[in-house]
Amino acid sequence: MSARAGAGGLALAFPLARAVAIIALGVAAQGCSSRPHVDERLLASLGLAQGYQHQADELEELGDRGGALARVRRVLEIPFPRNAPEREDVRLDAYGRIAELHLASGDDRAAEQSVARGLSERTRTSYFEARLYAVRGKIHQTRARRLRVSGNAEAARTESHLALDAFERSIRINEQVLGLRRSGARKDGG
């Protein structure tokens, strides 16, 4: 079963769908915002990304992680307009998905490299940056589990703390995106 299937799948597939929806709303409300006209090249770029991600979903369902990786890597080759913030969002999302696919295959080093590459490309604070830190947390969490099973409790504890730190960083970034203050962050979501 793929990492994007089921209830968790909605959360992982949401970023790209959100980006497409935002662009569509921007096109519909061209005169209502200060954002410049969204051109068809941007929409086509988003459509390519969505198509590759859907293909990756299906390949993953078929048990072909290598094929899924190849499709998600195609997202990184899409010629987005350079000044479009969606370009960064889609690329960071792809790096996160590549890392998750590597992690599912047991290659935590390649997963960490993908996260690091994505983080090196970020230019602004966003949900997609936070997502990469959450994936980094999953990498450390996976290492901690493996170390516990092998009987290395001290190294497992270190990895658990690294996981907690990465998850905390993700949380702080999302709080920043939401404009929540750390000491006064509201729990009711409103």
Secondary structure as the mmCIF struct_conf table of DSSP 4:
data_model
#
loop_
_struct_conf.conf_type_id
_struct_conf.id
_struct_conf.beg_label_comp_id
_struct_conf.beg_label_asym_id
_struct_conf.beg_label_seq_id
_struct_conf.end_label_comp_id
_struct_conf.end_label_asym_id
_struct_conf.end_label_seq_id
TURN_TY1_P TURN_TY1_P1 ALA A 3 ARG A 4
BEND BEND1 ALA A 5 ALA A 5
HELX_RH_AL_P HELX_RH_AL_P1 GLY A 6 ALA A 28
TURN_TY1_P TURN_TY1_P2 ALA A 29 ALA A 29
HELX_RH_3T_P HELX_RH_3T_P1 GLN A 30 CYS A 32
BEND BEND2 SER A 33 ARG A 35
HELX_LH_PP_P HELX_LH_PP_P1 PRO A 36 ASP A 39
HELX_RH_AL_P HELX_RH_AL_P2 GLU A 40 GLU A 61
TURN_TY1_P TURN_TY1_P3 LEU A 62 GLY A 63
HELX_RH_AL_P HELX_RH_AL_P3 ARG A 65 VAL A 75
TURN_TY1_P TURN_TY1_P4 LEU A 76 GLU A 77
TURN_TY1_P TURN_TY1_P5 ARG A 82 ASN A 83
HELX_RH_AL_P HELX_RH_AL_P4 PRO A 85 ALA A 104
TURN_TY1_P TURN_TY1_P6 SER A 105 GLY A 106
HELX_RH_AL_P HELX_RH_AL_P5 ASP A 108 GLU A 121
BEND BEND3 ARG A 124 ARG A 124
HELX_RH_AL_P HELX_RH_AL_P6 TYR A 127 VAL A 149
TURN_TY1_P TURN_TY1_P7 SER A 150 GLY A 151
HELX_RH_AL_P HELX_RH_AL_P7 ALA A 153 LEU A 178
TURN_TY1_P TURN_TY1_P8 GLY A 179 GLY A 179
TURN_TY1_P TURN_TY1_P9 ARG A 182 GLY A 184
BEND BEND4 LYS A 187 ASP A 188
#
